[in-house]
């Protein structure tokens, strides 16, 4: 992985992490290289806390 590719990857990860409250980030790898980032965000509803 080239230096500029790493910088882009880390910048995207940092951006995703800064906006994520609950959820997960998945790295998709093909042929040994990261080709995609996926962010799944969960939304916690206030009314569910009373159950």
Order of alpha helices (4+ residues) and beta strands (2+ residues): alpha-beta-beta
